[in-house]
Amino acid sequence: MKLQTILYFALFTLPGFALRAQTPMPAPPQQEPILISGGTAHIGNGRVIENSAIIVEEGKITFADAAAILPRRDFTGFRRVDATGKHIYPGLIAPATNLGLVDIGAVRATRDYNETGSINPNVRSIIAYNTDSPIIPTVRSQGILLAQVAPQGGRVPGMSSIVQLDAWNWEDAAYSADDGIFLNWPGLFSYSWRERSFSKNEDYTKEVEELKQFFAEAQAYARLPEPSRTNLRFEAMKPLFTGARRLYIEAEEAKAINHAVHFAREFGISAVIVDGRDAWMVTELLKENNVPVILRETHSLPNRIDSDVDQPFRTPAMLQEAGVLFCFSSDGYWQQRNLAFQAGQAVGYGLSNEDALSALTSNTAKILGIDGRTGTLEADKDANLVICKGDLLDVRSSKVEMALIQGREVSLDNVQKQLYQKYKAKYGE
Amino acid sequence: MKKLLPILCVLMVLGGRALAQETFPFNGVEDHRERYYAFTGATVFTTYDKQVENATLLIRDGRVISVVAAGPVPAGAVEVKAEGKIIYPAFIDLYSSYGMPEPKEEGKRPEQQPQMLSNKEGAYAWNEALKPEFQAHEFFIPNEKSAAEYRKQGFAVVAAHRMDGISRGTSTLVALGDERPHEMIAKEIAAHHLSFSKGTSTQSYPNSLMGIIALLRQTYYDAQWYSTQDKEVNISLAAWNSIQDIPQVFEVGNRLEALRAARLGKEFGKTYIIKGDGDEYQRLEALKATGSAFIIPLNFPKAYDVEDPYDALQVNLEQMKHWELAPANPAKLAAAGIGIALTAEGLEDKKDFLDNLRKAVKNGLSEEAALKALTFTPARLMGAQDQLGSLEPGKWANFFIADGTIFDKDSKVLHTWIKGKAYVHESLDKGYQLGAYELRIGDKTYELTLTGEADKPKMNVQGEDTTSTKVEYNLEDALITLSFKPAEGDGKVRLSGLMEGRRWSGKGQDENGQWVEWSAVYSREAEGEEEAEKEEEEAKPELGNVIYPFTAYGWTDRPRQETFLIKNATVWTNEAEGVLEKADVLIRDGKIAQVATGLNIRGAKIIDAAGKHLTPGIIDEHTHIAVSRSVNEGSQASSAEVRIGDVVNSEDVNIYRQLSGGVTTAQILHGSANPIGGQSAIIKLRWGYAPEEMKFEGADGFIKFALGENVKQSNWGEDNTIRFPQTRMGVEQVFVDHFTRARRYGELKRSGKPYRKDLELEALLEILESKRFITCHSYRQSEINMLMKVAEQFGFRVNTFTHILEGYKVADKMAAHGAGGSSFSDWWAYKYEVMEAIPYNGALMHEQGVTVAFNSDDAEMARRLNQEAAKAVLFGGVSEEDALKFVTLNPAKLLHIDGRVGSIKVGKDADLVIWSDHPLSMYAVAENTFVDGILFFSREEDQKQREAIAAERQRLIQKMLAEKKEGGKTQKAEGKRQYEHYHCDDNEDEAK
């Protein structure tokens, strides 16, 4: 029996240690400063530094550049991490996901992302965010360290929050609470399963008018110094009109994107297009209006029979080329661990490696309004970073070996690794 | 019941009855009429291809006596002058529900829960959608409103049936007159009608197209068995047997269904008459090979309104091309030598029939072929050509009189005669002539002009002052009233009188109220009348190509086998040689001919693959692409009788998309709605080929089994709590029970005693005899273990566990049993039973000696199975070579086709992929994909395809815009847009 196996058995036969897998314990705040040296640092803004040095102190990056220009100082008391031959990346950010809001898709009791009613700007995803979800550690161990957790369903599903993925409770987890409101733009076409076809949504105008009315009333309310009667929906909407909260508009088709951008402009709201599968058709519009795109899962089929067979794979490169700010996102919750691979796929279809990385890190941070704190490996940013044995974007080698969230070394263990060890032990390996 | 047959035979003889019903009493004195008429001066088409000029058509007692050029009018015959008119044999429509009762649901539809048996009470078929006992003539009631619509389009006879069910019983051939049904029925039992739609049946089975086909197949066997047994009476089976020797008409929804119907018929020696949907030209060759005649509609789509360029994206190339080519469908079928009959069924409005017929003629259908398809062919198909379909002596006097050739867009059907009775739409003689008349009213004289269209001319008067005034008028036969306001005076002139051709006269009151005599006498032709006839000869329209399959990325010319020499590639052989650097592979005659270095082959097309990787084609052990109308027949716990092979859909664009991801072979599996699913089909991705041509030749038969939450219907909401099983305990019992029955069935079969052939048990028996192999959807270790134990109890082995997400927990047992595992690389957490799924599953099973594959079960992921394979390297450290085998050689082994595909070895099929990069890398792009040495996908050809699609769309959009501008009707720009693909657990009712 190998030593590893013996240790494994020893561990799990200790009294009081449940054999049933546990989500790993959140890491304590950073105690000792860390110096990571020798690795290839991918800054997240296009820059790559071979033989780099990164200093992490009190949860922040204080230095990230070539080892050659590392300031002379006393590194006693530093934890030293030799990253020679390895790659260092900013922690990846998963936008627009229901991670933590659902544990088992088919079990209603575990689904917490879709509140009843159509217009719910006041419901807050952060409240339902389950820090103890067994899913989260599996995502984290692939280098995703932050996520924007968003509700779904209805016209205005509610408020999203940005969380860091290593927390005791939702208050700890909150990285940027209530950062935005999600809005599902009315569809121009509706799909009939029975007919297997799309038909014009005859209620489109009505649905848009209803939205306009709601926003207009919310705006008028926001201008009142003291409303005579508190309206929770309007209260939630208020920060939209001052720019303190963003509007994430889900829109797929070119025409809908066009309309949504126009809508946001009319109300003076800073908007982000979510989904944007047709965004490549309206790049000029998006650029002119400074509207970025959280691109829907590109590992998806072209949305029309006649489309280019690789359209979703090529869309990132097309947006990049056109100068539209965009980032990658993944459908679903457990699937977030594959987020980086979409970026890798896009490289095969014309996006540069570093631009692909930006669309997982710095672009995402900009789009979510947290770029002052994270998204790149630069001094003064939170120390959210990943050390990978190989290329994080390529499934062949994306073996994550270490991850820091705000300087805390987070556990890369998860229920799946535990099961793996358990059954390796069963087979005597 | 066996007495039914001879009675039916007698009834089926065509009646040559007298026109009065002998058995009816009458009120008053007898009024017998011979209906003895002579039509003179017309051109008469005696048959679709013979015409007599200046003919005298003589009819009597409802039948044709003779058609003779310039023949005399015998005494006693009424002469009908028809100079300048054309008389055609009246049309016959074989596809109609004329005079039929509305289909109604039997009994009460169950709420939310499945309905396991038929709601029809009595000794009828077990399945509510089988209604062979329905006989249309017993229910036929003439419907004057509907008949009149048909008659105006030139029809005199239809075959009517109730369009409800899979077997719909018989149609009856009836005339469209307004007399008693006794006289209108031309042939009581015309044809047996079948369809791929269960209609009003609320029974759960079948819920899929393959279920419908299986039900029909079983019914053929049951009917054979029924005639040899004495255990039971079954009215439906008896009726089914009694209507097998008459024409069999099968309605289908599209060209592929036509192929499916024909294939089913062939199994039982039937050549159906197929009622198509108008898209037959899209698979013309394959349809011609079926030998079937077709009843085809003229339901040509309207142009799409594509003014908005974004909205136009909703309309796909297939829709656009079909808009252009649909009117050429009849022409293309006729030109191919396929027998066609035309039907008005499927038109939004029957009034459009003649216009659409003219459109078909404009698009290449000869007038002769058109007439044939409306007269001779339908009569012949119903075996009624000795009575109907022409105007030869002795046949029914069914014809229509038109004021010109019926293919001219301005000509009209004036009369339709049915069984010697006239139905007048317009009089043959208008009683007036267009032109100028001298109108005298008292002592005043005007010029009156009658211009414009003959049946609703404009009337004007002009006094001496040359101002022209509109005349209001009204005609009732020869009675005419007219009024106008003359230039002088305040009042109106109002006249009433009688028209006698070119002379009209009568009395009226002038503008002052004075009674005056008036007359109008024809003086000359009206001026400018010719301008109405400017109509220039329209050129035959230019049409785009038919592509195969008929959708974006279809081929005009299918790619062929070539000799290719792939040079300097990194070759992943999957053989003992491992990965070869800078190696050459020769493809010849569809096979891998040589693997070496430094090859030089004369005449071979050289592909330089330096820096690139060559691998065997990807094999997807578990897919649901390329299937029509449901992957699940989930209405019963076992549906072993259904076959995906019956419903392969060769037109699914996902086939092409997957070629772009290097996939060359896939097993299309039944879904996982029930413990014993259906038989699967293994296809090669031969894009552009017909369904039968895509099937992997000689491959072993497989069948889908399933375990766990899907089969116990846990995730189908609060309904669906009736069907057994509802627990994993019950699932085991389903298997034990079915195999016990199959074993007993096998014993009976081998004993030589008579038995009822049961297709469900046949499939299970094949499993027991290791002639059919199981791929079982599975998650939890307990149930995996269970199925292996059941198999061992019955002496066979489970071939493959698919999904098998907890396979890692029982990998040792699987290896010992000999089962393979075809898994997702990393899916989990989507339902309770996958909470312990781990991405290390593949690696762990592999290490225990299980043959491991990674599959897609998903049309999208199938394009990236190489990346999924790489996850076995990432999670669990499988070697890269072994990981690639997870999606190539190992699935080939699991499908028993590794003798032909799965590795790069001389003699194996040339199913190969050239990758731009390491095949397990995210950065790798499949650049060329070969199947059987045919280059089905290449980036260069794909680029050309894209340009061709854009150009063709642009051409068609401009053409549609032009048609709209010219006043053509349009429909909204909406449609299919995306191809709907299936997953394992899609189980909607698609048999409606």
Interface residues (C-beta under 8 A of the other chain):
Chain A: D103 I104 G105 A106 V107 P134 I135 L188 F189 W193 R196 S197 F198 S199 K200 E253 A254 K255 M281 H299 S300 L301 P302 N303 R304 I305 D306 D308 V309 D310 Y333 W334 R337 N338 F341 G344 Q345 V347 G348 Y349 L393 D394 V395 R396 S397 S398 K399 Q416 L419 Y420 Y423 K424 K426 Y427 E429
Chain B: Y310 D311 L313 Q314 N316 L317 E318 T551 A552 Y553 V653 N654 Y656 R657 S660 E709 S714 N715 Y808 K809 A811 D812 D826 W828 A829 Y830 K831 Y832 M835 E836 I838 P839 Y840 L844 E847 Q848 A859 E860 M861 R864 Q867 A870 K871 V873 L874 G876 E880 S916 D917 H918 L920 S921 M922 Y923 A924 V925 D942 R946 I949 R953 K972 E974 G975 K976 R977 Q978 Y979 E980 H981 E988
